Amino acid sequence: MDKKDDMLRALALPFERQELTMPEHAFWLRAEAGEAMAPWRDTLECRQSFRPAFDRLAAAGFRAVESLRGGYALGLVSLTKHKAENRALIAQGLDLLAADGLLVCCGSKDSGAASLEKEAAQRFGLAGSLAKHQCRVFWLHKAQAEDWAAEGAPRLVPETDLVARAGCFSPDHVDPGSSLLASLLPGSMAGRVADLGAGWGYLADWVLGRFPAVDMVDLYEAEALALDDARANLARFGDRAAFHWRDVTQGLGEVAPYDWVVANPPFHDGAKADPGIGQAFIRAAWKAIRRRGKFWLVANRHLPYEAELRRWFRDVETVAQAEGFKVFQASNRHDR
Ligand SMILES: C[S@@+](CC[C@H](N)C(=O)[O-])C[C@H]1O[C@@H](n2cnc3c(N)ncnc32)[C@H](O)[C@@H]1O
């Protein structure tokens, strides 16, 4: 059992014990597919802005939806590891409830669910709670929480003129790996560029703002909240930027080949480190790049990416090593 399964088992518990009743229509924020919640597959309207989790819900027969209408008797929230995002999720959940509705929140203890529960108890009062499977589950009645909702709003990222919100990768500072990669990108960049795992658009903004010979950048990103911020950040570039809500590990789809690809790939799936994700990004870049195209990648130095790069590209150069990161340039793709 992984942490996600533990959380789903804890969330199912008050319903299994009949402490709570699942009504005919209910919603679930940051929903995750899993057997423990399968009995309510047809009841729950599941919102999930992270594409791989959204696809897992749809594949497992859950009702994955992109928007919710409001007035629900009951809602569920899977809490994340980000405090500000959790407060915003609770505020959004409370807002979606009917006047006498109930919101059930569940999170793992090591992601701070116990302290959030305490805060919610002081602020709103709780209707009930339980602890099981290293998780906290607590439920509360509808209330107003505009100040908590505001914590989910996009904010200026220090030392930039770009915004990002809680729930995105590194919303309160530029990632040092991305900043290193950006500083090394050559002035010869031109044509069509793809940014894989583009986040709130830091690298794409850098490329579009500095390299006029770049016609356009396609941003591929799994987290819809980050992509929304990227849209706002890059609005000034008009149609030189295009946005794709996509799980890059599944490839980029049918695309005209790119002249350049840049990436600072993720190496976690939830709490689990998984270098397989970055390796899948490398394969996606190889597949989508022009024969003489160039792929620039930054990664934590310890990650096993060099062999994977050499598998797919003839020329792989370590351009820089600094602050625990490595920047690679890969070119001259193998035909496979
Ligand atoms: C290390 S961050 C880099 C973000 C951005 N390029 C920057 O410089 O701030 C990796 C990004 O990949 C996104 N991501 C995670 N899994 C993904 C997947 N399977 N497909 C596409 N993007 C993914 C994350 O949401 C995150 O924004």
The ligand as an SDF file (V2000), in Angstrom:
LIG
                    3D

 27 29  0  0  0  0  0  0  0  0999 V2000
   10.9970   20.7850  -12.0380 C   0  0  0  0  0  0  0  0  0  0  0  0
    9.4680   21.5190  -12.5070 S   0  0  0  0  0  0  0  0  0  0  0  0
    9.9820   22.7400  -13.7070 C   0  0  0  0  0  0  0  0  0  0  0  0
    8.9340   23.7920  -13.9210 C   0  0  0  0  0  0  0  0  0  0  0  0
    9.3250   24.9610  -14.8320 C   0  0  0  0  0  0  0  0  0  0  0  0
    9.9550   24.5340  -16.0560 N   0  0  0  0  0  0  0  0  0  0  0  0
   10.1940   25.9580  -14.1180 C   0  0  0  0  0  0  0  0  0  0  0  0
   11.2790   26.1720  -14.5760 O   0  0  0  0  0  0  0  0  0  0  0  0
    9.7890   26.5020  -13.1000 O   0  0  0  0  0  0  0  0  0  0  0  0
    8.7030   20.2450  -13.4420 C   0  0  0  0  0  0  0  0  0  0  0  0
    7.3020   20.5630  -13.9650 C   0  0  0  0  0  0  0  0  0  0  0  0
    6.7940   19.4000  -14.6030 O   0  0  0  0  0  0  0  0  0  0  0  0
    5.4040   19.2770  -14.3160 C   0  0  0  0  0  0  0  0  0  0  0  0
    5.0430   17.8590  -14.4760 N   0  0  0  0  0  0  0  0  0  0  0  0
    5.0510   16.8700  -13.5410 C   0  0  0  0  0  0  0  0  0  0  0  0
    4.7090   15.7010  -14.1050 N   0  0  0  0  0  0  0  0  0  0  0  0
    4.4540   15.9700  -15.4080 C   0  0  0  0  0  0  0  0  0  0  0  0
    4.0510   15.1590  -16.5100 C   0  0  0  0  0  0  0  0  0  0  0  0
    3.8510   13.8480  -16.3590 N   0  0  0  0  0  0  0  0  0  0  0  0
    3.8620   15.7580  -17.7010 N   0  0  0  0  0  0  0  0  0  0  0  0
    4.0760   17.0910  -17.8550 C   0  0  0  0  0  0  0  0  0  0  0  0
    4.4750   17.9040  -16.8610 N   0  0  0  0  0  0  0  0  0  0  0  0
    4.6680   17.3400  -15.6550 C   0  0  0  0  0  0  0  0  0  0  0  0
    5.2730   19.7990  -12.9130 C   0  0  0  0  0  0  0  0  0  0  0  0
    3.9380   20.2090  -12.6500 O   0  0  0  0  0  0  0  0  0  0  0  0
    6.2760   20.9630  -12.9070 C   0  0  0  0  0  0  0  0  0  0  0  0
    5.6670   22.1510  -13.2920 O   0  0  0  0  0  0  0  0  0  0  0  0
  1  2  1  0
  2  3  1  0
  2 10  1  0
  3  4  1  0
  4  5  1  0
  5  6  1  0
  5  7  1  0
  7  8  2  0
  7  9  1  0
 10 11  1  0
 11 12  1  0
 11 26  1  0
 12 13  1  0
 13 14  1  0
 13 24  1  0
 14 15  1  0
 14 23  1  0
 15 16  2  0
 16 17  1  0
 17 18  1  0
 17 23  2  0
 18 19  1  0
 18 20  2  0
 20 21  1  0
 21 22  2  0
 22 23  1  0
 24 25  1  0
 24 26  1  0
 26 27  1  0
M  CHG  2   2   1   9  -1
M  END
$$$$
